[in-house]
Amino acid sequence: MSNCANCSTELPPKAKFCPVCGQPVPPPPVSGAAVTKGDVGLDRSVTHFTTVRQSDAEQVADYCPICGSWVARRESFRCRECGRSFLCHHHRDPERNICLECVARDAATAERRPIAPQETLRQPAAPPAERPATSRPTRDPSRSELAPGVWLEWVQVPAGEFLMGSAEDDGLAYDGEKPQRRVYVDAFRIGKYPVTNGQYRAFVVATGHSVPEHWKGDEIPAGKENHPVVEVDWEDAVAYCGWASGVTGEQVRLPSEAEWEKGARGPDGRRYPWGNEWQEGRCNSAEAGVGDTTPVGRYRGGISPCGAHDMAGNVCEWTDSWYQVYPGSTDEDENYGRQYRVLRGGSWGNNGRRVRAANRYWIDPSNRNVNVGFRCASTSP
């Protein structure tokens, strides 16, 4: 037991300063080491003071940071987790060589951490719940929406061969549609009807495209909303298909000459959509005497094998094909080549011979005519 050098008060064991006057208590000498007194100035803003050092400035003793006991280096340990030195050995976890404060802190952290048991973590994650079928609507292959209340209707044409062109002995055939041959066509969709004025107007409103000449400003002639659009050239038709592709997300285009013919006559090479014999009243041709377009779908007796309407008469229709000579043909015509596009189907102004499914017309792509329109095609979904 020792007394304070300033007020002679008896000091408790291991005291760092006098409990009466506050005078710092010099640390006890460390056995076996020559020590000198260092700077031990009192600073009540901290709880640690400058310590006794050897003459070579190596620290050989310090107060324990946990209990405050004066302890020599050789009688202490350093916590390998928090890094503190001069810790008394009774504050040591012998298995981990860390201080008991770090042990307690690790235990508290483990209790707060929301970690699942190891065996739970190894379990495979449950598969995500399937969405209800109603949340993933399927696209209707029979129609495509162009604008609110405006639809393109489709019919499916299966893949396979069909008889294209006309036989050499066909008395109604022209030289440009010979010889007849088998042609393979991939599956596709073709418009159930020619594009109508109403459908074309949706395109005009959306894009600002020029209108057919016979329209009254931007307005369709009264009563002709459901008639085929006419006075459109090949570029107009292609532009419409490009717009329709954008709004529907489908590949909308003009049909090739082969696609158009297969859609009109089916695989068996018939002359007309309904069969081999001409029958009045099945289409809007010159024989009908109308002298103008009629609403699409009016002549139900002229529906083609795939379900397309107006493939004979009403309006001639643009295709994507150039007017080329058929393979195996000996016909010579200066109009063959990449200068004219092919029209198909005949119109309200053509007679029965010219509305046959195999008949071909050639025309300048920039021509806009009162009896020329188009229908769309699309790759089969």
C-alpha positions as semicolon CSV with decimal commas, in nm:
position;residue;x (nm);y (nm);z (nm)
1;M;0,000;0,000;0,000
2;S;0,135;0,347;-0,092
3;N;0,043;0,708;-0,022
4;C;-0,009;1,006;-0,250
5;A;0,310;1,211;-0,281
6;N;0,104;1,534;-0,280
7;C;-0,155;1,494;0,002
8;S;-0,035;1,171;0,171
9;T;-0,374;1,004;0,115
10;E;-0,358;0,624;0,121
11;L;-0,398;0,502;-0,235
12;P;-0,603;0,197;-0,330
13;P;-0,429;-0,086;-0,519
14;K;-0,361;-0,023;-0,890
15;A;-0,480;0,341;-0,867
16;K;-0,380;0,568;-1,155
17;F;-0,433;0,894;-0,966
18;C;-0,518;1,012;-0,612
19;P;-0,892;1,001;-0,536
20;V;-0,861;1,321;-0,321
21;C;-0,632;1,565;-0,502
22;G;-0,619;1,403;-0,845
23;Q;-0,239;1,381;-0,854
24;P;-0,127;1,114;-1,105
25;V;0,025;0,807;-0,941
26;P;0,359;0,703;-1,091
27;P;0,344;0,346;-1,222
28;P;0,537;0,084;-1,031
29;P;0,880;-0,003;-1,167
30;V;0,902;-0,302;-1,398
31;S;1,138;-0,565;-1,267
32;G;1,440;-0,642;-1,479
33;A;1,426;-0,323;-1,686
34;A;1,584;0,016;-1,635
35;V;1,307;0,269;-1,672
36;T;1,279;0,643;-1,671
37;K;0,983;0,860;-1,608
38;G;0,798;0,971;-1,918
39;D;0,546;1,247;-1,973
40;V;0,256;1,160;-1,745
41;G;0,059;1,486;-1,774
42;L;-0,303;1,457;-1,662
43;D;-0,556;1,497;-1,938
44;R;-0,909;1,437;-1,818
45;S;-1,043;1,425;-2,178
46;V;-0,884;1,083;-2,228
47;T;-0,857;0,765;-2,025
48;H;-0,506;0,670;-2,133
49;F;-0,182;0,840;-2,035
50;T;0,173;0,848;-2,169
51;T;0,358;0,554;-2,021
52;V;0,693;0,462;-1,881
53;R;0,946;0,377;-2,148
54;Q;1,289;0,218;-2,162
55;S;1,588;0,431;-2,246
56;D;1,578;0,296;-2,602
57;A;1,217;0,422;-2,636
58;E;1,077;0,067;-2,658
59;Q;0,750;0,044;-2,460
60;V;0,783;-0,235;-2,208
61;A;0,466;-0,180;-1,996
62;D;0,127;-0,007;-2,007
63;Y;-0,213;0,003;-1,843
64;C;-0,450;-0,276;-1,953
65;P;-0,714;-0,113;-2,180
66;I;-0,988;-0,322;-2,017
67;C;-0,924;-0,317;-1,641
68;G;-0,661;-0,042;-1,608
69;S;-0,401;-0,261;-1,436
70;W;-0,034;-0,181;-1,494
71;V;0,106;-0,471;-1,686
72;A;0,444;-0,550;-1,841
73;R;0,465;-0,650;-2,207
74;R;0,590;-1,000;-2,121
75;E;0,293;-1,053;-1,891
76;S;0,029;-0,934;-2,146
77;F;-0,108;-1,032;-2,487
78;R;-0,227;-0,854;-2,803
79;C;-0,581;-0,921;-2,934
80;R;-0,556;-1,032;-3,298
81;E;-0,908;-0,911;-3,373
82;C;-0,920;-0,556;-3,233
83;G;-0,539;-0,507;-3,228
84;R;-0,512;-0,377;-2,871
85;S;-0,193;-0,456;-2,675
86;F;-0,099;-0,491;-2,305
87;L;-0,413;-0,684;-2,224
88;C;-0,411;-0,890;-1,904
89;H;-0,414;-1,264;-1,967
90;H;-0,735;-1,312;-1,767
91;H;-0,912;-1,111;-2,046
92;R;-0,799;-1,363;-2,310
93;D;-0,998;-1,632;-2,495
94;P;-0,732;-1,907;-2,511
95;E;-0,891;-2,084;-2,812
96;R;-0,907;-1,780;-3,042
97;N;-0,636;-1,561;-2,881
98;I;-0,867;-1,260;-2,877
99;C;-0,995;-1,046;-2,589
100;L;-1,322;-1,126;-2,414
101;E;-1,474;-0,795;-2,529
102;C;-1,433;-0,906;-2,893
103;V;-1,581;-1,245;-2,804
104;A;-1,889;-1,074;-2,656
105;R;-1,920;-0,836;-2,953
106;D;-1,904;-1,123;-3,204
107;A;-2,173;-1,311;-3,013
108;A;-2,404;-1,009;-3,011
109;T;-2,351;-0,950;-3,384
110;A;-2,432;-1,313;-3,462
111;E;-2,761;-1,286;-3,274
112;R;-2,870;-0,978;-3,471
113;R;-2,774;-1,110;-3,817
114;P;-3,071;-1,278;-3,997
115;I;-2,879;-1,573;-4,137
116;A;-3,062;-1,894;-4,221
117;P;-2,917;-2,223;-4,097
118;Q;-2,647;-2,367;-4,321
119;E;-2,857;-2,662;-4,423
120;T;-3,133;-2,421;-4,531
121;L;-2,891;-2,221;-4,745
122;R;-2,790;-2,536;-4,930
123;Q;-3,146;-2,612;-5,030
124;P;-3,229;-2,527;-5,393
125;A;-3,440;-2,218;-5,443
126;A;-3,805;-2,277;-5,509
127;P;-3,899;-2,226;-5,876
128;P;-4,082;-1,900;-5,947
129;A;-4,456;-1,927;-5,954
130;E;-4,598;-1,944;-6,303
131;R;-4,798;-1,646;-6,418
132;P;-5,161;-1,704;-6,490
133;A;-5,229;-1,777;-6,854
134;T;-5,441;-1,465;-6,875
135;S;-5,137;-1,246;-6,803
136;R;-4,966;-1,358;-7,123
137;P;-5,213;-1,303;-7,402
138;T;-5,146;-1,495;-7,720
139;R;-5,151;-1,322;-8,057
140;D;-5,453;-1,400;-8,272
141;P;-5,313;-1,526;-8,606
142;S;-5,638;-1,446;-8,785
143;R;-5,621;-1,068;-8,740
144;S;-5,389;-0,781;-8,652
145;E;-5,494;-0,450;-8,496
146;L;-5,389;-0,140;-8,689
147;A;-5,572;0,120;-8,479
148;P;-5,860;0,114;-8,230
149;G;-6,138;-0,074;-8,409
150;V;-5,934;-0,119;-8,731
151;W;-5,809;-0,471;-8,810
152;L;-5,631;-0,660;-9,084
153;E;-5,788;-1,004;-9,123
154;W;-5,579;-1,298;-9,239
155;V;-5,624;-1,644;-9,384
156;Q;-5,360;-1,913;-9,359
157;V;-5,203;-2,068;-9,669
158;P;-5,017;-2,393;-9,586
159;A;-4,672;-2,474;-9,714
160;G;-4,643;-2,698;-10,017
161;E;-4,647;-2,716;-10,395
162;F;-4,918;-2,588;-10,625
163;L;-4,974;-2,565;-10,998
164;M;-4,868;-2,219;-11,115
165;G;-4,939;-2,077;-11,459
166;S;-5,148;-2,221;-11,742
167;A;-5,118;-2,533;-11,952
168;E;-5,012;-2,504;-12,316
169;D;-5,350;-2,632;-12,435
170;D;-5,554;-2,387;-12,223
171;G;-5,746;-2,184;-12,478
172;L;-5,805;-1,894;-12,238
173;A;-5,439;-1,854;-12,141
174;Y;-5,198;-1,584;-12,262
175;D;-4,838;-1,662;-12,354
176;G;-4,698;-1,478;-12,051
177;E;-4,862;-1,724;-11,809
178;K;-4,715;-2,039;-11,969
179;P;-4,588;-2,303;-11,912
180;Q;-4,765;-2,449;-11,610
181;R;-4,531;-2,591;-11,348
182;R;-4,518;-2,699;-10,984
183;V;-4,391;-2,435;-10,744
184;Y;-4,319;-2,479;-10,373
185;V;-4,427;-2,198;-10,140
186;D;-4,360;-2,175;-9,766
187;A;-4,654;-2,128;-9,531
188;F;-4,777;-1,770;-9,510
189;R;-5,083;-1,557;-9,439
190;I;-5,261;-1,349;-9,697
191;G;-5,517;-1,076;-9,642
192;K;-5,870;-1,208;-9,625
193;Y;-5,978;-0,898;-9,820
194;P;-5,808;-0,625;-10,022
195;V;-5,703;-0,326;-9,808
196;T;-6,006;-0,100;-9,767
197;N;-6,040;0,277;-9,763
198;G;-6,105;0,264;-9,390
199;Q;-5,786;0,068;-9,324
200;Y;-5,587;0,297;-9,553
201;R;-5,720;0,606;-9,375
202;A;-5,574;0,480;-9,045
203;F;-5,237;0,477;-9,220
204;V;-5,287;0,830;-9,360
205;V;-5,391;0,971;-9,021
206;A;-5,096;0,808;-8,842
207;T;-4,826;0,902;-9,094
208;G;-4,950;1,202;-9,290
209;H;-4,912;1,006;-9,615
210;S;-5,079;1,150;-9,923
211;V;-5,437;1,040;-9,989
212;P;-5,580;0,890;-10,308
213;E;-5,675;1,157;-10,559
214;H;-6,049;1,082;-10,557
215;W;-6,082;1,135;-10,180
216;K;-6,240;1,459;-10,064
217;G;-5,946;1,610;-9,882
218;D;-5,870;1,361;-9,605
219;E;-6,217;1,212;-9,616
220;I;-6,319;0,886;-9,780
221;P;-6,594;0,919;-10,044
222;A;-6,929;0,870;-9,872
223;G;-7,032;0,507;-9,838
224;K;-6,696;0,365;-9,951
225;E;-6,527;0,299;-9,615
226;N;-6,542;-0,077;-9,680
227;H;-6,454;-0,061;-10,052
228;P;-6,101;-0,148;-10,167
229;V;-5,868;0,151;-10,172
230;V;-5,768;0,249;-10,529
231;E;-5,546;0,505;-10,697
232;V;-5,243;0,390;-10,498
233;D;-4,913;0,309;-10,665
234;W;-4,666;0,037;-10,572
235;E;-4,470;0,267;-10,339
236;D;-4,791;0,364;-10,158
237;A;-4,870;-0,003;-10,102
238;V;-4,518;-0,077;-9,975
239;A;-4,534;0,223;-9,739
240;Y;-4,864;0,100;-9,599
241;C;-4,715;-0,244;-9,534
242;G;-4,417;-0,090;-9,358
243;W;-4,646;0,111;-9,130
244;A;-4,860;-0,197;-9,058
245;S;-4,545;-0,391;-8,967
246;G;-4,454;-0,123;-8,714
247;V;-4,791;-0,102;-8,540
248;T;-4,855;-0,478;-8,531
249;G;-4,503;-0,605;-8,465
250;E;-4,545;-0,849;-8,753
251;Q;-4,379;-0,875;-9,092
252;V;-4,646;-0,726;-9,316
253;R;-4,562;-0,699;-9,687
254;L;-4,698;-0,738;-10,038
255;P;-4,739;-1,099;-10,154
256;S;-4,511;-1,238;-10,420
257;E;-4,671;-1,336;-10,749
258;A;-4,651;-1,704;-10,653
259;E;-4,804;-1,644;-10,310
260;W;-5,089;-1,444;-10,457
261;E;-5,170;-1,714;-10,714
262;K;-5,160;-1,997;-10,460
263;G;-5,389;-1,799;-10,231
264;A;-5,634;-1,750;-10,520
265;R;-5,651;-2,098;-10,673
266;G;-5,517;-2,343;-10,414
267;P;-5,289;-2,637;-10,501
268;D;-5,492;-2,794;-10,783
269;G;-5,444;-2,539;-11,060
270;R;-5,811;-2,433;-11,100
271;R;-5,884;-2,137;-11,324
272;Y;-6,095;-1,939;-11,076
273;P;-6,113;-1,934;-10,698
274;W;-6,434;-2,139;-10,712
275;G;-6,338;-2,388;-10,986
276;N;-6,255;-2,430;-11,355
277;E;-6,575;-2,294;-11,509
278;W;-6,678;-1,932;-11,538
279;Q;-6,993;-1,850;-11,342
280;E;-7,147;-1,505;-11,335
281;G;-7,247;-1,367;-10,998
282;R;-6,937;-1,498;-10,820
283;C;-6,726;-1,182;-10,854
284;N;-6,736;-0,814;-10,946
285;S;-6,619;-0,829;-11,308
286;A;-6,734;-0,646;-11,620
287;E;-7,012;-0,904;-11,658
288;A;-7,165;-0,787;-11,328
289;G;-7,226;-0,442;-11,478
290;V;-7,150;-0,252;-11,156
291;G;-6,886;-0,033;-11,317
292;D;-6,714;0,046;-10,986
293;T;-6,573;-0,117;-10,675
294;T;-6,803;-0,299;-10,434
295;P;-6,765;-0,359;-10,059
296;V;-6,511;-0,632;-9,988
297;G;-6,658;-0,974;-9,915
298;R;-6,986;-0,914;-10,099
299;Y;-6,941;-1,209;-10,341
300;R;-6,928;-1,506;-10,106
301;G;-6,957;-1,747;-10,394
302;G;-6,610;-1,644;-10,511
303;I;-6,414;-1,734;-10,195
304;S;-6,083;-1,909;-10,267
305;P;-5,983;-2,252;-10,122
306;C;-5,790;-2,084;-9,840
307;G;-6,078;-1,851;-9,751
308;A;-5,971;-1,527;-9,926
309;H;-6,236;-1,298;-10,079
310;D;-6,228;-1,092;-10,399
311;M;-5,933;-1,275;-10,556
312;A;-6,118;-1,246;-10,888
313;G;-6,246;-0,901;-10,988
314;N;-6,322;-0,588;-10,786
315;V;-5,963;-0,446;-10,808
316;C;-5,634;-0,551;-10,965
317;E;-5,380;-0,604;-10,688
318;W;-5,013;-0,512;-10,658
319;T;-4,762;-0,790;-10,591
320;D;-4,400;-0,766;-10,487
321;S;-4,275;-0,937;-10,807
322;W;-4,121;-0,799;-11,123
323;Y;-4,276;-0,901;-11,453
324;Q;-4,033;-1,181;-11,552
325;V;-4,053;-1,458;-11,810
326;Y;-4,151;-1,794;-11,662
327;P;-3,887;-2,070;-11,647
328;G;-3,909;-2,291;-11,955
329;S;-4,100;-2,032;-12,158
330;T;-4,001;-1,944;-12,514
331;D;-4,209;-1,627;-12,513
332;E;-4,028;-1,308;-12,605
333;D;-4,159;-0,981;-12,469
334;E;-3,975;-0,652;-12,431
335;N;-4,172;-0,585;-12,113
336;Y;-4,000;-0,867;-11,925
337;G;-3,734;-0,763;-11,677
338;R;-3,702;-0,533;-11,376
339;Q;-3,905;-0,244;-11,511
340;Y;-4,269;-0,337;-11,443
341;R;-4,442;-0,487;-11,142
342;V;-4,705;-0,762;-11,165
343;L;-5,074;-0,702;-11,098
344;R;-5,306;-0,994;-11,028
345;G;-5,678;-1,069;-11,002
346;G;-5,841;-0,841;-11,257
347;S;-6,096;-0,574;-11,168
348;W;-6,453;-0,457;-11,203
349;G;-6,364;-0,343;-11,557
350;N;-6,223;-0,676;-11,681
351;N;-6,410;-0,972;-11,829
352;G;-6,408;-1,330;-11,713
353;R;-6,097;-1,427;-11,912
354;R;-5,890;-1,156;-11,746
355;V;-5,995;-1,227;-11,387
356;R;-5,858;-1,584;-11,398
357;A;-5,615;-1,671;-11,117
358;A;-5,324;-1,734;-11,360
359;N;-5,360;-1,412;-11,559
360;R;-5,077;-1,159;-11,526
361;Y;-5,069;-0,785;-11,583
362;W;-4,755;-0,573;-11,607
363;I;-4,762;-0,209;-11,502
364;D;-4,530;0,078;-11,417
365;P;-4,481;0,090;-11,035
366;S;-4,567;0,461;-11,030
367;N;-4,908;0,410;-11,193
368;R;-5,214;0,507;-10,989
369;N;-5,534;0,373;-11,142
370;V;-5,901;0,373;-11,046
371;N;-5,913;-0,007;-11,061
372;V;-5,580;-0,088;-10,885
373;G;-5,547;-0,166;-10,515
374;F;-5,360;-0,425;-10,306
375;R;-5,381;-0,678;-10,025
376;C;-5,118;-0,769;-9,769
377;A;-4,930;-1,086;-9,688
378;S;-4,733;-1,190;-9,383
379;T;-4,493;-1,462;-9,284
380;S;-4,684;-1,735;-9,107
381;P;-4,657;-1,694;-8,725
